[in-house]
């Protein structure tokens, strides 16, 4: 897939639509290619500006998506617009549907023990033809047995819900053990199991999903402050480019 790149605060975003990404990942899987997908929001971009190693890991991923309206707005401010927001949750759901239709193997890593237990029930009910290659919660001290299990299973897809930057470091360090589509999915297991409610379409379509989440989880307020800090940095990047 030929695609342009959009640089926002040192992170190289792929400029494609949700449909294009899903189509490409399914094609990559059919060819048994090893792929690493990062779904980056403003928080992740800011974290990468503070950690050169993290920034390097993101920019060495095969695909970096604009998971957050803040990323799309940032690209517009810089005069290099992105096609659309490409969310990790929607991408994961599309890949799960494809995996179910084609009896593909999927490994799930992350979340609380209760969430991963609930996830097994959800997957078996919603995607009965998908093959669960393995599951493990995100509370572990030794990753070696998990990596060994993934290596033995050779899944088609590995979804890692350890939160950033842990999930991205984990994938970067261990992706070589299986020619899978590896993707960090943050809190997607919580949403898939109904443990956390996703914003209704109205909120998503009007780009105020962040407000819905803040109402649902007021403790996220400090995390929300990342957005104005991010936008300040974007405007500063724009000013430097003009100079």
N, C-alpha and C positions, 0 to 999 in steps of 0.2 A: 504494500500500500504506500503510494507516494504521498507524503504529507509535509507540510511546512512546520517549522518550530517557532514558538513564541517565547521569548525570554522575559520572565518576570522575577526580578530580584535574584538573578543567577540560576533560576530553575528553568529548564527547557521543556515547555509544554508542547505536546503533540496537538496539532490543530485538526481535529476530526470530530464527527458526530458520534452520538451513542451507538447508532445503528452500524456505522462504519467500524467502530472498535470491536463490537460484538462479532460482526462478520469476520473481521481479521483474526480474532482470537480463536474462533471455531475453525477457520482455515489452518491456523498455526497448529492447533491440536491435531487436526487430521493428518498433518505432516510430522507429528511427534516432535515438534520444535519446543525448545526450552524458552519460556518467556516470563519476564518479570514485569508486573504492572503496578505502578504507584498511583493511587488516587489522592491527589494533593489538594488541600484546602489552604486558606491563608495561615492558619496555625502552623501547618507543616512547613510552609514556605518560610515563615519567620524563624522556626526552629532550625531550618537549614542555613539561614544567614548567620546563625550563632555557632554552627558546628560544621566546619568544612568537610569532615568525614561523612556526615549525613548528607550534605549537599552532593558530594561525589557519588554516594550510593544512589541517590535519586536520579542523578543525571546519567548514571550507567544502566538504569532500568531500560527495558525495551520500549515501554510505553508509559508516559506520564500524562494523566488526565486532569482536567479542570473540575475537581469535585468541590464546588462551592461557587455561588454567584459572585463572591468577592474576587475570585480568580478571573471570571469573565469580565467583570467591571474593570479590574486592573488592566487587562489586555486592551480594553477600549480606551482607557485613559492614556495608555502608551501609544495608541494609534496602530496597534497590531491586533485587531479583533480575532477572537476565537469563534469557531463555528457555533458552539453551544456548550452548556454545562454537561459534563459526562460523569455521572455519579457512580461510585463504587457499588452502592446497594443495587441500583438498577442493572448494572453490568453483571453483578453476581447472580441476580435473579434470572437474567436472560441466559446465562451460561448454565444455570441449574436446569432450566427448561430444556435446553439443548442436550445436556447430559442425560436427562430423563428420557428424551426421545431416542437417543442413540446408545443407551445403556453404558454410559461412560462411568469411570471410577473417580470419586471425589474424596479428598481428605479434608477434614475440618479441624482446625487448631485454634483454640482461644476461648475466651469467655469464662464465666464462673462455672463451677461443677454443675450447679442446678440448671444453668442455661444450656450447657452442652448436652445434658440429659434430655431436656425438653426439645432441643434441636433435633435429636435423633428421631423423636416421635413425629415432629413436623415434616422432616425430610421423607420419612417412610410413608407418611400420609399424602403429602403433596406431590412427591416425585417417586412413585413406587418402583419405577424401572431403573432409577439411578442406583449405582453400586457404591455403597459407603465403604471406601477403602480404609477408613480409620477415623477415629475422633479422639481428641484429647483437650481437656480444658487448659486455660492459660496459666494455671498455678502449678509450676514445676520448677525444680532447682536444677535438674539434670536434663538437658535437651538431647543427649546422645540417644537414649532409647526411642525418642520420638523421631529423630532423624533416621534412625535405623529402620523404623517401621515404615516411614515414607519411602525409603530406598527399596525395601522389600516389596511394597505394594505397587510401586510405579503408577501412581494415580494420573489421570488425565488433567485434573485440576486440584490445586492446593489453595484453600482459602485460609488466610492467617489473620485472626482477629485478636491481636495482642496489643493494639493501640500503637500510635507512633511514638518514638522512632523504633521501638522494639521489633515490631512486625517487619519493618523494612530491613533492619540489620539481620534478623533471623533469615529472611529470604535470601538476601545477598550472600550470606555465609554458607547457606546449605542448598541452594537451588541446583547445584551440580549433581546432586544424588538422584535426581529424577527429571526426565524430559517432560515436564508438566507446565501448565499455565499457572504460575505462582502469583497470587494477588493479595495484598493487604486490604482487609475490609473493615478495620476499626470496630465499631459497635454494631455491625450488621447482624450478628447472631442474635443480639438482644431484640432488634426490630423484627427479625424473621420469626422469632418465637413469641412475639407479642409482649415481651418483657418491657419494651420501650415502644411507645406509640409513635409512628411516623406521622409527620404533618399531612393533613388532608391536601388534596390537589389544589384547592383554592390558594392555600398558603404557599405551596411550592410554585404554582404558576405566577404568583405575584411577588416571588422572590423574598418572601418573609418567613421562610421555613425556620430561620434562626430565631425569630421572635416566638414561634410556636414552641420550639425546644426550650427556650428560656422560661416560658410560662410553665411548661411541664417540669423543668428542672431548674429552679432559681439558683441552685448552687453553681450553675454554669456561668454566672455573671462575669466572674474574673476571666474565664476563658474567652468570653465574648469581646473583652477589651482588646483582644488580638486584632480584631478587624480594623479599628481606627489606627492602630499602630502600623498595620500592614499598608493601609491606604496612604498614610503619611510617607512611608518608605517608597511606595509606587510613585507618588507625585515627585518625590525627590529624585527618583530615577529618571522621570520624564524631564525634569529641569536640567539634569546633568547631560541628557541626550541632546537637548536643545543647545546647550553651551558648546 
